């Protein structure tokens, strides 16, 4: 089992810093806090760690430059602030990192960049090349062009997907709270900090409630989702306060700082990580209880006989979400058939496919090799 004492042996670290840590309540950049963060990241890089920084703050920086007192509410206004603020943010990072002898590289991503398998692989290759060259990638969502359909929604999710993409050893989420508490510490004086989370259970998810700061987009719920992505990918994740002096150094020497989420002992392989977390579903296939058991307990492919309904707009080769009778997602996989074909063969036997469709390329609607389970793995499912 992974322990905090294993952290010094990590090789690759992704650090995500939130808007609330980088900016004042006015929306303007907190340059002192930013310089402290850069010094810590640079120092870890000097020790030989490969560092990636996922940074919020573009919208907040833009607000400060434009003189806005409240966070914009419409997408065009947010994108305008991001367009102004992203250059300011990167300029400050370049200035601070240069003082410590490090080169930075800006990488802006949208959900589409990771949903496409080809672009996902290319993005990973680019980040690998930057790390080999000794640069520190600074990643943010491309807020200027992103719309709801292609947004990550928050940089917690983005940082977890980046950590999975580059097979990081550790993801550190720096925020305005010390970690995961048993209740909201801002409203409950009895709330206590949880030092270690071995598995993300419904009880853990129930503890994550409430919104983030006025300037940020994420709350604790998005951090739990990020933890699920990381732990399923075999990556340790830590939530800690970005305001704590030398927080990164203390974390990486194994001190008990923040909340540590332990990585799964048997993480998903790279392709199935993309299926589970990076890709975008184009439709849903609803299955019966027998098919659920075949997928979860039997490690089987999805056959037409277990399908009871389907919806969406997908073609052969598109990703679909597989839904249990109770309405939760069992898994995600690549469909061998388009939705019109699935509707004609669902509930039927494999031997009937050719007569129903005129030809048969596959017995399976979703083959096991192109399927990953997304329900909590602690219930005994195999991926």
TITORSE-62040 format. One record per residue: residue in one letter; x, y, z of N, C-alpha, C in turn. Coordinates in steps of 0.2 Angstrom, whole numbers, plus 5000, padded with zeros to 4 digits. Example, Ala and Ser with C-alpha at 12.3 -4.5 7.8 and 13.67 -1.06 7.14 Angstrom:
REM TITORSE-62040
A506649725039506249785039506649845039
S506449895035506849955036506450005039
//
This chain:
REM TITORSE-62040
X500449945000500050005000500450065000
X500250114997500650184996500550215003
X501150255005501150285011501550355009
X501450405014501750475013502450465012
X502750415016503450405015503750395008
X503250375004503450354997503450414993
X503250474995503150534991503850564989
X504350554993505050584991505350544985
X505050484984505350444978504950454972
X504450504972504150514966504550544961
X504450544954504850574949504450634946
X503850624945503450674941502850694945
X502850764946502350794950501950844946
X501250844946500850894944500550934950
X500651004949500351044954499851084951
X499251084954498651134952498551184958
X498551244955498451304960497851344958
X497351354963496751384961496751454961
X496151484958496151554958496151594965
X495851554970495751584976496451594980
X496951554977497651554980498051604977
X497951614970498351664966498051734966
X497451744968497251814967496951834974
X496851904975496551934980495851934979
X495451954984494751964983494552014978
X494952054977494852104971494852074964
X495152014964495251984957495951994955
X496352044958497052054955497452004958
X498051994954498551944956498851954963
X498951904967499351904973500051884971
X500451934969501051924967501551894972
X501451914978501851874983501751804984
X501051784984500951714984501151674978
X501051714972501351684966502051664966
X502451714968503151714969503351654973
X503051644979503151594983503051524980
X502451514976502351454973502851444968
X503051494964503551474959504251454962
X504451484967505051464971505051394973
X504451374975504351304978504451254972
X504051274966504051224960504751224957
X505051284957505751284954506251244958
X506151254965506651214969506551134969
X505951114968505851044967506051024960
X506051064955506351054948507151044949
X507351084953508151084954508351024958
X507850994961508050924965508050864960
X507750884954507650824949506950804948
X506450834951505750814949505550844943
X505150814939504850834933504250874935
X504150934934503650974937503151004931
X502450994932501951024928501551064932
X501351124930500951174934500351184930
X499751164933499051184931498851244935
X498751294931498651364935497951394933
X497551404937496951444936497251524937
X496751564936496951634938496851684932
X496751654925496651694920496051744920
X495551714922494951764922495051814928
X495251794933495351834939495851894937
X496451874934496951924932496651974927
X496151944922495851994917495352034921
X495052014926494552054930494952114933
X495552094936495952154939496152204934
X496352184928496652224923496052274920
X495452244919494852274917494452314922
X494652304928494352344933493652324936
X493552254934492952224936492952204944
X492452224947492352204954492052134956
X491652114951491252044952491452004946
X491451934947491551884942491051894937
X491251894930490651894925490251834925
X489651844923489151784924489051754917
X489151794911489051764905489651734902
X489651684897490251654894490651704890
X490351744886490751794882491151834887
X490851864892491151904897491751864901
X491651804903492151764906492751754901
X492551744894493051724889493451794888
X493151844888493451914887493951924892
X493751914899494251914904494851874904
X494651804902495251754901495751784895
X495451814890495851834884496351884887
X496151934891496551984894497051954899
X496751914903497151884909497651834908
X497551794902498051734901498751764900
X498751814896499351844894499751874900
X499351904904499651934911499851874915
X499451824916499651774920500351734918
X500351724911500951694909501551734909
X501451804908502051844908502351844915
X501851844920502151844927502551774929
X502251724926502551654927503251654924
X503251684918503951684914504451724918
X504251784921504651824924504951794931
X504451764935504651734941505151674940
X504951624935505351564934505951584931
X506051634927506651654924507151674929
X506951704935507351724940507651664944
X507351604943507651544946507951504941
X508051524934508351494929507951434926
X507351444926506851394922506451424917
X506351384911505951404906505251374906
X504751414905504051384905503851384898
X503251334897502951334891502151334892
X501851374889501151384889500751324885
X500251294889499851244885499151254887
X498751274882498051284883497651224880
X497151194884496751144882496051154883
X495651114879494951104880494751034880
X494151014882493950954883494050914876
X493950944870493950914864494750884863
X495150924866495850904865496050834868
X495650814873495750754876495250704874
X494650724871494150674869494350644863
X494750674859495050644853495650604854
X495550534853496150494854496750514851
X496750534845497350564842497650624845
X497250674847497450734850497650714857
X497350674860497550654867498250624867
X498450584862499050554862499550604860
X499450644855499850704853500050754859
X499450764863499550814868500050784873
X499950714875500450684879501150684877
X501250674870501950674867502250744868
X501850794867502050864867502350874875
X501950854879502150864886502750824888
X502750764886503350724887504050754884
X503950784878504550824875504750884879
X504250924881504450974885504750954892
X504550904895504850884901505550854900
X505650824894506350804892506850854891
X506550914888506950974887507051014893
X506750994899506851034905506451094906
X505951104902505451154902504851134908
X504551184910504051174915503351194912
X502951144910502351164906501851194911
X501551254909501051284913500351274909
X499951244912499351224908498751254911
X498251274907497651304909497151284904
X496451284906495951274901495951334896
X495851324890495751374885495151414885
X495051454890494351484892494151534886
X494651554882494451604877493951574872
X494051514870493651484865493251424867
X493351404874492951344876492251364877
X491751324875491051334877490851274881
X490251274883490051224888490151144886
X490051134879490151074876490851044877
X491351094877492051064877492451094883
X492051114888492451134894492551074899
X493151084902493251034908492751054914
X492651124914492251144920492651174925
X493151144927493651174932494351144931
X494751174934495451154933495651094938
X495251074943495351014946495250954942
X494750954938494650894933495250904928
X495350954925495950964920496550934923
X496750954929497450934932497450864933
X496850834935496850754936496950724929
X496650754924496650724917497350724914
X497750784916498350794914498850744918
X498750734924499150694928499050624925
X498450604923498350534920498650534913
X498650584910498950584903499650574903
X500050604908500750594908501050544913
X500550504916500750454921501150484926
X500850544929501150574935501150524941
X501650534945501650504952501150534957
X501150594957500750634962500450694959
X499850704961499450774959499350804966
X499550874966499450914972498950964970
X498350964974497951024973498051074978
X498251134976498351184981497751234981
X497351244987496751274987496751324993
X496151344995496051385001495851355007
X495851285007495651245013496251195014
X496251175020496851125022496751055019
X496151035017496050965014495350955015
X495150885015494550865015494350855023
X493750885025493550885031492950835032
X492750815038492150775039491550815038
X491550885038491050935036491350995034
X490951045032491151105030491451145036
X492151155036492451185042492251265043
X491951295037491751365038491151365042
X490751315042490051325045490051275051
X490451225052490451175057491051175061
X491051195067491651195071491851135073
X491451075073491651015075491950975069
X492051005063492350965057493050955059
X493250895057493950875057494250855051
X494950865050495250855044495450785043
X495250755037495450685036496150685033
X496550645036497250645034497350595028
X497050535027497150495022496450465020
X496350455013495750425011495950365007
X495850305009496050245005495550224999
X494950245000494450234994493950284994
X493750304988493250354987492550314988
X492250324994491650284995491050344995
X490450314995489850364995489850415001
X490150385007490250425013490750485011
X491250465008491750525006491450575002
X491150544997490750594992490250644995
X489950615001489450655004489750705008
X490450705010490750755014490950815009
X490950805003491150854998490550894996
X490350944999489750984997489951064998
X489551104994489651174995490051194989
X490051264987490351294982491051314984
X491451334979492151364980492051434982
X492651474981492651544982492251584977
X492151644978491851684973492151694966
X492851684966493251694960493351624957
X493351574961493551504958492851474955
X492951414952492451374949492251314952
X492751284956492651224959492651224967
X492251174969492251164976492551094978
X492351064984492651004986492450944982
X491850954979491550894975491950884969
X492250944965492650934960493350904961
X493550914967494150884970494150814971
X493550794973493450714974493350684967
X493050714963493050684956493750684953
X494150734954494850734952495250674956
X495050664962495450604966495250544963
X494550534961494350474958494750454951
X494850514947495250504941495950484943
X496250514947496950504949497050434952
X496650414957496750354961496650294956
X496150294951495950244947496550244942
X496950294941497550294936498150274940
X498150254946498750234950499150294952
X498850354953499150414955498950444962
X499450454966499250484973499050554972
X498550574976498350644975498250674982
X498450744983498450774989498050844989
X497650854993497350924994497650955000
X497851014998498251055004498151135003
X498251165008498151245008498751275004
X498651314999499151344995499451404999
X499151425004499351485009499851455014
X499951395015500451365020501151375017
X501551405021502251415019502651345017
X502951345012503351285010502951225009
X502351235007501851175007502051115003
X502351134997502551084992503151044995
X503651084998504251045001504051005006
X503651025011503450985016503050915014
X502650925009502250875006502750815003
X503250844999503650794996504250765000
X504250785006504750755011504350705015
X503650705014503250655018502950675024
X502950745025502550765031501850765030
X501450755036500750745035500350815034
X500350835028500050895026499450875022
X498850905023498250905019497950835019
X497550815014497250755014497550715008
X497850655009498150605004497650555002
X497550554995497050504992497550444989
X497450384992497950334990497750304983
X498250294979498150264972497950194973
X497550174968497350104968497950054966
X497949994969498449944968498549924961
X497949914958497849894951497549944946
X497949994944497650054941497450034934
X497050074931496850064924497350074919
X497450034914497950044909497850104905
X498250134901498250194898497650204893
X497450154889496950164884496250164888
X496250124893495550124897495550184901
X496050214903496050284907495650334902
X495950334896495650374891494850364890
X494650304890493950284889493550304895
X493850294901493450314907493450384908
X493950424907494050494909494150544904
X494450534899494650584894494150584888
X493850534886493450534880492750564882
X492350574877491650604877491150554874
X490650544878490150494876489650524871
X489450484866488950514861488250484861
X488250434866487550404867487550364873
X486950334874486950284880486550214878
X486850164881486550094880486350074887
X485650064887485350034893485349964893
X485549924899485649854899485249824905
X485149764904484749724910485249704915
X484949674920485349654926485849604924
X485649554920486049504918486649524914
X486549574910487149604907487649644912
X487349674917487749704922488149654925
X487949604927488349554930488849524926
X488649514919489149484915489749534914
X489649604914490149654913490549654920
X490149664925490549674932490849614935
X490549564935490849504938491149454933
X490849454927491149404923491649424918
X491849494918492349514913492149504906
X491549504904491249494897491149554893
X491049544887490949594882490149604882
X489949664879489249674879488949654873
X488449604874488149574868487449604867
X487149594861486449624860485949604864
X485949544866485449514870485349544877
X485849584880485749614886485549684886
X485449714880485249784879484449794878
X484249834882483549844882483349914879
X483749964878483550024875484250064874
X484250114869484750154868484550224865
X484950274867484750344865485450384863
X485350434860485850484858485950484851
X486550494848486750494841487450474841
X487550414839488250384839488250334833
X488850334830489050294824489550234827
X489650194822490150134824490850174825
X491150154831491750174833491650234838
X491050254839490950314844490950284851
X491050324856491050304863490350314866
X490150264869489450264872489550244880
X489050274884488950264891488450204892
X488650154896488250094897487950104904
X487250094904486850114909486450054912
X486550044919486149994923485450004923
X485049954925484349964926484150024931
X484550034936484450084942484650154939
X484950154933485050224931485850244931
X486250214935486950234935487350204930
X487950234928488350214923488750154925
X488750104922489150044923489850054920
X489850074914490550084910490450124904
X490950124901491050164894491450124889
X491250124883491550084878491450104871
X491850084866491750094859491250044856
X490750074853490150034850490350014843
X490249944842490449924835489849934830
X489349964833488749974828488450044830
X488150074824487850134825487150124829
X486850184831486250174835485650144832
X485650154825485050124821485150054821
X485750024821485849954820485749924827
X485949954833485849934839485149924841
X484749974839484049964840483749904836
X483949884831483749834827483949764830
X484549764833484749694836484749694844
X484549744847484549744854483949694857
X484149654862483749604864483749534861
X484149534855484149474851484849434852
X484849374849485449334850485949354844
X486549334846487149354841487049314834
X486749254834486649224828486149254823
X485749304826485249334822485449404819
X486049424821486249494819486349494811
X486549444808486649444801485949454797
X485449414799484849414796484449484798
X484649514803484349574805484649634802
X485249634801485649684798485849674790
X485849614788486049604781486849574781
X487149594787487849574787488049574795
X488549534796488849534803489549544804
X489849604807490549614807490749584814
X490249594819490449574826489849544830
X490049504834489549474839489449524844
X489949564847489849604852489649674850
X489249704854489049774853489649824855
X489949804861490549834864490949774866
X491549774863492049724865492349734872
X492549684875492849694882493549734881
X493849724876494549764875494449834874
X493849854872493649924871493149954876
X493149924882492649934887493049944894
X492849994898493050004904492550024909
X492549994915492050004920492150064924
X491650104925491650164929491350164935
X491050114937490750104944491350094949
X491250114956491750104960492050034960
X492650034960492949964959493049924965
X492849954971492949914977492349864978
X491849874974491249824974491449754971
X492049754968492249694966492249684958
X492249734954492249734947492949724944
X492949704938493649694935493649734929
X494249764928494249814922494749784917
//
